[in-house]
Amino acid sequence: MTFTRKLDQAWADSNSLLMVGLDPDPQRFPAELTDRPDAILQFCSAIVDATAPYVCGFKPQIAYFASRRAEDQLEALCAYIREHHPTLPIVLDAKRGDIGSTAENYAREAFERFDADAVTVSPYMGFDSIEPYLAWRDRGVIILCRTSNPGGSDLQFLTTDNGDPLYLRVAELVGTKWNTNGQCGLVVGATFPKELAAVRQRVGDSVPLLVPGIGAQGGDIPATVQAGGNAAGTGMMINSSRAILYASGGDDWREAAGRAAKATRDAINAVR
C-alpha cells in the first residue's frame, strides 16, 4: 500500500487528522523509567498504545533518538508500530537535504533501515536533492515549505522572480513538477494560517500537508482546519508532540496522554 493510500485509509478509519510527534526527552520521563536502558523505547511505545485510537499516524523525530545513541530504539519503535498498529503511517521527521549519493543513502536510512512510510526533507538544494527519495514510489516525501518557527521568514518570505514568496514557489514546484508519482506532501506550520491557506489554494486538494505548531507552539485549531483542509475535510496531518507526550509527569502519564490526544482530536473534528 502506498503512503498516500495508507494515509487516506487512516483518516477514514480513525476519524482523525491528529498526528502525534514522538520527541522523547528522558529528563521529562516518569520516575518509573529512570535508569532503564530502554527507557526511550518503553516511553514511546506506551504513548503509541495510549494514543493510537485517536490519531492518523506517528511522527518520530530522529534527532531525539540519535543524540542519545538510541537509533536502535527508534528501529524497534518503528517495528513496534508496524506490528501493533499497522494501519497508522510512520512519518520519519529527519528534514534531510543533500544531493546525489548522499540523498540516496538518507532515503535508504528512512525507508529501509527504519521502514518509515514517509520522510521529511528540505528543498533548499533543489530537485536533485529530492529525486532520490522518489525512487521509493510507495513512500511519502514531505517537503519543507512554510515552517512554524519564527525564523522561517528569513528565507521563506524572500520574493522570487514571479513575485511569489519562496515558500509558495516551493509549493508550486511540488504541485506542478516534482510530485510526478503523487507521493509528495508539504510541511506548513499552524502558526501561519494565512500562509497555510495560500499553500492549500496553490497545490489543490490532493497534496497532504503536515502541519506542526498546535499545542505547545500555540497554533489555533479552528484557524488551522479552516485554512488547510481540503474538500473532503481531510488533507492534513496536524501534529502535536509535547502537549500530548508530557500531559502528566505522574503515574497516570499513559492515561493523560490518551486523554490529551482524544481531546485534541475532538477539538479538530468539532471544526471540520
HUFENGI-V439962 format. One record per residue. RES is the residue in one small letter. NEAR is the number of other C-alpha atoms within 8 Angstrom. Layout:
RES;NEAR, RES;NEAR
This chain:
m;5, t;9, f;13, t;10, r;8, k;12, l;12, d;8, q;9, a;15, w;12, a;8, d;6, s;10, n;9, s;13, l;13, l;16, m;13, v;14, g;12, l;11, d;9, p;9, d;7, p;7, q;4, r;7, f;11, p;10, a;6, e;4, l;10, t;8, d;5, r;6, p;4, d;7, a;11, i;11, l;11, q;9, f;11, c;11, s;11, a;9, i;12, v;10, d;7, a;11, t;13, a;10, p;6, y;13, v;16, c;17, g;15, f;14, k;13, p;12, q;12, i;11, a;7, y;10, f;14, a;9, s;7, r;6, r;7, a;10, e;9, d;7, q;11, l;13, e;10, a;9, l;11, c;12, a;9, y;10, i;13, r;10, e;7, h;6, h;9, p;8, t;8, l;14, p;15, i;13, v;13, l;14, d;10, a;10, k;9, r;9, g;12, d;8, i;10, g;9, s;6, t;8, a;15, e;10, n;8, y;9, a;11, r;9, e;9, a;13, f;13, e;9, r;8, f;11, d;8, a;14, d;13, a;15, v;14, t;14, v;13, s;11, p;12, y;5, m;10, g;7, f;8, d;9, s;13, i;14, e;8, p;11, y;10, l;11, a;6, w;7, r;9, d;9, r;14, g;14, v;13, i;13, i;12, l;13, c;12, r;12, t;9, s;12, n;6, p;5, g;5, g;10, s;8, d;7, l;7, q;11, f;9, l;9, t;9, t;9, d;5, n;5, g;6, d;10, p;11, l;12, y;11, l;12, r;10, v;10, a;13, e;11, l;9, v;12, g;12, t;8, k;8, w;9, n;10, t;6, n;7, g;7, q;14, c;14, g;13, l;13, v;14, v;16, g;15, a;15, t;11, f;9, p;12, k;7, e;9, l;15, a;10, a;9, v;11, r;13, q;7, r;10, v;13, g;9, d;9, s;7, v;12, p;11, l;12, l;14, v;12, p;12, g;14, i;14, g;10, a;9, q;7, g;8, g;11, d;9, i;10, p;8, a;8, t;13, v;11, q;9, a;11, g;13, g;14, n;11, a;6, a;6, g;7, t;9, g;13, m;11, m;13, i;11, n;14, s;15, s;12, r;11, a;10, i;13, l;9, y;11, a;11, s;9, g;10, g;7, d;7, d;8, w;12, r;10, e;8, a;11, a;16, g;13, r;8, a;11, a;14, k;10, a;8, t;9, r;13, d;8, a;9, i;14, n;8, a;6, v;8, r;8
